[in-house]
Amino acid sequence: MKYKVTFRKRFTPKGEPADDPKSLVSTEDGVIEDAEFIQIIEPAGLGTAEDLNAGTGSQESNDNGFLGFGTETWVYDVAEGREEEFKAALAESEVVLDFEETPDESLTT
């Protein structure tokens, strides 16, 4: 069975990836047979402001805590009969925005 999974992906203010959400999906051996990268969508506001706190009087004007959110999408091939284990691992990762069962034919378009 194939699943299309969209993760929350964080980016630095300079547009560099700040995490690897796919690595947070932890399953037993044999649950995931294959994974194929589909796309990354960066947040729209990247690079629009040098300093988000400039002029606010903030003492933390170089706040490295700001991370923009985008998405990263993968297609997983899950072993037959192990779908519930996979879905549980997605829920436990806490970075999955959406997932759906996907017929093989729809992956070519």
Secondary structure by P-SEA (a helix, b strand, c coil): cbbbbbbbbbbccccccccccccccccccccccccccccccccccccccccccccccccccccccbbbbbbbbbbbbccccaaaaaaaaaaaacccccccccccccccc
